[in-house]
Amino acid sequence: MNPFQNLISLLFFVLVGIQLGLVSLVAVPGQIALGHVSDRIGREAVWTVGCLGFVLCLLILLVLPQAPSPALLYLMVVAQGMLGYSLTSVIGAIPLEIFEGRHYGTIFGTLMLAAITGGAAGPWAAGALHDATGSYAPAFSFALAGSAFSALAIWLAAPRKVRAVATAPPARGRRRRASSSP
């Protein structure tokens, strides 16, 4: 490799690192906003938005090799970060609403262990599929189906049936009267 090719390779990896950093940067406002919204419209809706963010991200990853463009890359960053990572704002609230009680810690710990195991096995499986097929398309397609299934599964789990969410905040300037006991 000549020095020019080394420089191009280095710049490529720097740009990839910047994109990965941007995913986390745009995730923060998404988590705050959608966490707040989940108290108004329900956990299922926010979980579905997060899953749709991952679906959009994965669809873009399937298209990028055929039509590379900076616009698609940044759309993928926003879809994954701002929408997909918003799942973290409700990932603790959903099992709490369904399984609240003294065994919640054990249940939540088990769910997180499964999630972390999947997070560790996913990249390995994607690499194995790439080695076997020469493409990441099967792995992205599998993840896309998993995201769609997750959005459906949360509606079946139905935390809204356990805890109703407020439909609107109280009007400003109006205080609730405390009931007085005789």
N, C-alpha and C positions, 0 to 999 in steps of 0.2 A: 504494500500500500504506500502510495506517495504521501507527502505531508498535506497536500490539498485534500485528499480523501479522508485523512485522519481528522482534519478540521471539520469537514462536512459531517462525519460521523459524530464528533463531539457536539456540534451544534444541534444535530438531530436529537441526541439524548438530553441536552439541555432543554430543548423545546418540549420534549415528552415530559420531563420533570415539571416544567411550568404548567402544562395542561393538567397533570395529576394534582398539583397544588391548587389550581383554580377550582377543581371539583370540590375540594374541601372548603375553599373560601366561599363559594356560592352556596354551599350546604348550610352554613350557619343561618342566613336569613330565611331560608326555606324551612329549616327546623323550627325556628322561632314562630314564623307566621303560621305554618300549618299546625304546629302544636297548639297555638291559640285558637285557630279555627276549629280544631277537633273538639274543643269544649262547646262549640256552638252547633256544629253540623253532625258531629258524631265521629267516632274512631274509624268506623268502616269506610266512610267517604274519604278520610285522609289516607288510610291505608291503601285504598284503591288508587288515589292520586299518586302515591309513592310507587305503587306497582306499575302504573301507567308511565311514570317517569323512567323506570327501568326498561319497560317494553320499548319506549321511544329510543332510549339509549342503545338498546340491542339492535333495533331495526337500523339505526344509523350505522352501527358497527358492521352490519351486514352489507350496507350500501357503500360505505367508504372505500373499500378496495376497488370498486368499479368506477366510482365518481368522487375521487378525493377533492375536498375543498375545505378551506378554512371555516366557512360558514357552517358546514355540517359538523366539523370538529367542535366548534364552540356551542352549537346546538346540543351536541352530545354531552358536553361538559355541563351545561345548564340542566338538561334533562336528568342526568345522573345525580348531580350535586343538589340542585335546588328542589327537585321533585323526588327523585329516588331516595336520597338520604333523609328525606323528611320522615321516613318510616321510624327513625330513631326517636322521634318526638312522641310516638304512641306505643312503642314496643313494650314499655313497662306498664302503661295504663291499660292496655287491652287485657292481658292476663289478670291484672289486679281486679278489674271489673267483673271478670268471669269467675275467678277462683279466690276472691278475697277471703281472708280468714287466717288462721294460725299456720296453715301449710303453704301459704303463698310463697314464702322464701324458697322452699324446696321445689315447688312447681316452676317458679321463675328461673331458678338456678338450672333446672333440667332443660327448660326451653333454651336458655342461653348457651348451655353446653352443646345442645344439638345445633344451634345456629353457628357457633364457633367451629364446630366440627365440619359443618357444611362449608363454611368460609375457608377452611383449610383444605378440604378435599376438592372443592370446586376448581381452583386453579390447576391442581394436579390433574384432575380429570380432563380439563380443557386442553392441557398440554398433551395428555395421552391421546385424546381425540385428534389433535392437530398432527401428532406424529403418525397416527394411523391413516389419516385422510389427506394430510397436506393442507388443511384449511381449518380455520376457527369457526366456520359456518355451522357445523353440527353442534358445537358447544354453545354458540350464541343462540341457536334455535332451541336447544334444550333449556337454557336459562330463560328464554322468552316464554316458553310454555310454562315453566315453573312460576314465573312472575304472574302470568295470567291466572294460573291455578290458585296462587296465593290470594289474589284479589277476590276470586270467587269464594275461597274458603273462609275469609273473614266475614263475609255476609252470612255464611252458614253457621259460623260460631256465634254471631249476633250479640256482641256486647251491648248493643242498644236495647236488647230485651231485658238486660240485667240492670242497667243504669241509664235512665233517660238523661239526655243532655238538654241544657237550657236552649230555648229557641231564640231568645233575644235578651240582651242585658237590661237591667232595670233602667227606667228613664232617668236622665240626669236631673239632679236637683230635687228629686223626689225621694224622700226617706221613707223607709218602711216603719210603721209604728210597731213598737214592741207591745205585745199583748200584756196587759196588766192582770194580775190575779186578784180576785176579791179578797 
